[in-house]
Each structure stands twice: as structure tokens, then as C-alpha cells.
Amino acid sequence: MDNSLNDGNNGQFDSVIDKLKECSAEDIIFPNYLPNRDVIIDIVGIIRNILFPGYFEKLKPEAEASGYNFDALLADVYERLRGQICRALMHESPVSGICDEDADSRSSQITREFIQKIPELRRILITDVEAALDGDPAASSKHEIIFAYPGIYTISVYRIAHELHLLDVPLIPRIMAEHAHSVTGIDIHPGAQIGHHFFIDHGTGVVIGETTTIGNYVKLYQGVTLGALSTRGGRSLRGKKRHPTLEDEVTVYSSTSILGGDTVIGKGAVIGSNAFITRSVPAGMRVSIKTPELDMRDLSSRNEK
């Protein structure tokens, strides 16, 4: 076995190293003040411990909520999140022009504002749990939904990331959202606006784009895409309404695509499976694909030959 690679470079890779350093000076290999992805994922876990007390602790506390250690958890969130926001702001400094002192001050203020929103986050997440319990006959309890449903996991991470997005925190909301995406297969951009009592049944393959607006009591099934008609314009489309609006009490069944910023699905509409929607649907309508004709052939006689 060749052990030369274990004996150090000894000059044999100097030309490769020089080329790597030259490339790294021109691209994003060594960005300044990049937030730590692992720390951000840990922060999500701590916030979920606060939102759903006792569910995700490694050692399950038996105490009631009145005795739960919210103080320590909030202090931990504050210190960790403030540090990561500060790094994210500094990372953006070539664009924003923010200095070290400003980043530290802003990150502290942003973190305090976010923590003030946690009680409201918990209130709206409870409505999402209720929507899952009401909408899924297979659900046995709220506890099962909180513990096990991928839709609730992704929605909870989305709601955390969305609040940070509203506070103009760079990078971190997207890191959180993409972590949830990697875990569940549900992709919700933190910029999307989603009302209360939101339920994603099964969930795998759901995509909800950045400028999507979703009302209250909306239910989506697996494989639903709420996307843009075209992204050929690239960054020139940034900030424009590219994704659809779903009004209150809309249900969208599996493997349906609803596309376009001008597309509005009216209140109470039901969109059947496998539909491809690029224009608005009035309130109270049911849209479905006609059932294809099945071609059934008896193969038994062929098998007997």
C-alpha cells in the first residue's frame, strides 16, 4: 500500500495547492463570517422544545408547564441565535456596508424581537396541529401529530424561519427551511405567507414557492407544487409575485401543480389530483381531471398456451 499520501506533501502537490488558492481567491470557497449550519439546526431544536414543551427533550420532564425551564431555553436561544445572526449580517457586509459594531447591535435587537414572537408562533402552530387532527382520520391524537407527522415538523420550522425572514435576517431562514426539506421532502420557502390551521397530509414532494400566499384552513396532499410559471428571467424576477394565491378553505389533492403569480384559487375550491392549473379558479369550484378510460385485457388464455 502506498503510504506516501500519509507522509505530508513533500512538495509533490505544490502546483495543485497554488491553483486551489488562486481559485479560492476568486470564488466563494472561503466566505467571511459564514453562519454555522449545525448550530442553526440545534437552535431549531431548542425553539421546538419551547414551542412544544416536553416533547423533544432527551430526558423527558414530568413537571407541568409552570415548572418548565423556559428561562434557560430562551437564554440559550438568545445567545446562539444572536451569534449566528451577527455572522450572517457580517457575511452580507460587502453588500450592506454594515460594520462589526452595527452587526452586533442589530443582531441583539433582531433576536429580542424574534423571541417576543415565540408565544404567537406557538398559538398558530397549535392550530396547525388541530387542522391535522381534524383532517386526518388516521391521526389518533395531537401527541402523535406533534411527534411523528412530517408536515407539522416542516410547518413548525417554516414558521420559525418565516419570522426571521420578516426581520430581514439573511441566510439563516433558508438554511432552516432547507434542513426541514432534507428531512421530510417538503420544501417551503420562508418567504411564503401561510395562514392558520394549515395541514399538509403525507407531504413528500410538496413545494411552496417564495411568493405563495395561502389563506386559513388550507389542506394540501403529497406532491403538490405551488410554483412559478417560468424562472427564465432569473434574478430580474426577484421581488415579483411569481407564485399562486390560495384563499381560505382550499383543498389541493396529490400531484397537482398550480403555477403563476396571477393564479388565484378562490375560497373553498377543491382541486383534484394530477391537475395542471395556470389560471384562476373561482370560489367554491371543484376542478378535476376526467377519469382516463382503462384498457383491461384477459391474459389467462395466453398464459395457458
Buried (B, 14 or more C-beta within 10 A) or exposed (E): EEEEEEEEEEEEEEEEEEEEEEEEEEEEEEEEBBBBBEBBBBBBEBBBBBBBBEEBEEEEEEEEEEEBBBEEBBEBBBEBBBBBBBBBBBBBBEEBEBEEEBBBBBBBEBBEEBBEBBEEBBEBBBBBBBBBBEBBEEBEEBEBBBEEBBBBBBBBBBBBBBBBBBBEBBBBBBBBBBBBBEEBBBBBBBBBEBBBBBBBBBBEBBBBBBBBBBBBBBBBBBBBBBBBBEEEEEEEBEEEBBBBBBBBBBBBBBBBBBBBBEBBBBBBBBBBBBBEBEEBBEBEEEBEEEEEEEEEEEEEEEEEE
